[in-house]
Amino acid sequence: MIGRLGELWQHNPLAFWLVLVACLYFAVMAVRLTVIDVRHHLLPNRIVFPSYAVAGVLLLAAAAAAWANPLPGAGNAGGVLATPALRVVAGAAILWLFYFVLRFIYPPGMGFGDVKLAGVLGMYLGYLSWVHLFAGTFLAFLLGGMWSLALLAARRGTLKSSIPFGPFMLAGAAAAMLLPA
């Protein structure tokens, strides 16, 4: 995301400001949700649902601004599947569906708040690329697994212990957003 911001600043200031505001919103949302999820094992709808609208409007507007004034050399590589607007919508749907299936297969393993949050994260990661969408998802499970192993090794948890997964989803998405475009 940082690399994308640098490119946008030089070539499309409107898209730059839209993406920057979206990133700032993400940071505030992530901190609030992390604190609440760690304390209460809850990802409140009053934060998650408005995030769909805020992220959707900002990222789709940035995609439209970038489409109207493409970066030099961007061309039409990858065709319609490479358009950020499509990836924003598809990323939300794909990640939401993936987490929904996990929740459906084993309900005690995943809360529905995680499913709802996945769609928002799919928008941010999809805006960047399909690789970022995969990386953010992978990193969430990697970080959550490493935390679980640390709890087991320290004897502060058991195989039956529940951990709030939202913070790991947010951390995985944030780490993926830092990867080069």
N, C-alpha and C positions, 0 to 999 in steps of 0.2 A: 504494500500500500504506500510505503514511503517513496519507493521508486516511481510509482504511478503518480503520486502527488507532484514530484519534481518535474515529470514530463508535462503534466497538466498545467503547472504554473507557467511554464514557458510558452505553451501553445494554446491553452484554452483556460483563461482565468475563471470563467463562470463555472466550468466543470470542476476546477480546482477548489473553489470555495464551497461548492455543494458537497464534494467528497470530504473536504476538511470538516465541515459541520457534521456530516454523517459519522466521521471518525470520532469527533468529540462527543457526540451523542452516544456512540458505542462505548466509549471509555466510562462515561457517567453511568450508563445503564449497567455495564459489567460490574462496576464497583458496588452499586446498589444491590444488584441481584446476588453477587457473591456473598456479601455480608448477610443478607436475609437468608440465603440458602444454607450457609454454614450454621447460622444460629437456629433456624426453624425448619430446615429441610423443606423449603417451600420457595417456589418461583411465582410470585403473585401476578395474576392476570392484569392487575392495574398498571403494571410496568411492562409486561411482555406484550400484551395486545396493542397498546399504542406504539410500541416499537416497530410493529409491522408497518404501520402507516408512516411513521417518521422515516424509517430506513427505506421503505419502498418509494416514497416521494422523492427523497434526496438522491438516492442511487439511480432511480429511473430518470430523474431530471438531469443528473450528471451524464448518464448514458446518452440521453437525447442531445445534450449540448455537445458531447464528444462526437456523436454521429453527424451533427450539423457542421462541425468544424473538426474533422479527424486529424489525428497526429500525423505529421509527415512520415511517409513510409508505411503507415498502417495498412493502407489499401483495403482489400476485402479478403485477406488471408483467412482461410478456415470457413468462409461462407457465413450463412445465417447462424450456425451454431456458435460462431465466435463473437456474436454481438453481445455486448455487455447487458443490454436490456433483456434479451432472452435468457441470459445466464442468471440474472437477478431473479426472475420469476421461476425458472426451472430449478435453480439452486435451492430456493425456498421449498419448492414442491418435493424435490428429490430428498433433501435432508429431513424434511418433516416425515415423509413416507418411510424412510429408513428407520428413524427413531420410533415411528408408530409400529412398524413391524417388530422391532425389538421389544417394545412394550406389550404387544399382542402375544408374542411367543412366551415371554416370561414376565408377567406383570409385577412381581415383587422386585425385579431387577432394575426397573426404570419407572420413574414417576411421569405422570402426564405433563407436568410442568416442563420436564426435559424435552418432551415431544414438541410442545408449543414453542419453546425457545429455539429448537433446531431450525424451524422455518426462518426465523429472524437471522440466525447465523448463516443459513444457506444464502440469504440475500447478499450479505456482505462478502462472503467468500466467492459466491457465484459472480459477483461484479468483477472480481479480479481474474479468475480463470477456473477451469475445471480442475486443474492441478491443485489450486488453492483450496477448493471445496474438499477434495480428497485429503489433502494434507491436514486441514483443520480438523476433520473428522478423525483421522488417524491419531493426531496428536492428542485429542481429547481422551481417547481410550488409552493411549500410552501413558499420559500423565495420571489419569485415574487409576490405572493398573499399578503404576509405580508407587503411588500414594498408598494403595491398598496393601501392597507388599511391605512397604515401610511400617504400616500399622501392625501387620502380622508379625514382622520381625521384632518389633519393639514390644510385642505382646499387649498392645493397646486396643486390639481388635481381634475378631475371630472371622471365620469364613461366613458366618451369619450376620456380621455387622453391616449396617447400611452406611453409606457415605453419600453426602450431597454431590451429585454429578454435575450440576450446573456450573460450578466454578471451574471444573476441568474442561467443560465444553467451551466456556468463555476464554479460558487460558489457551486452549488449543486453537481457537479461532484467531485470537490476538497474535499468537506466535506465527500462525500461517500468514496473517496479514503483513507480517514483517519480512516474509520471504520475497525475494526478487520476482518481478512480474515475468 
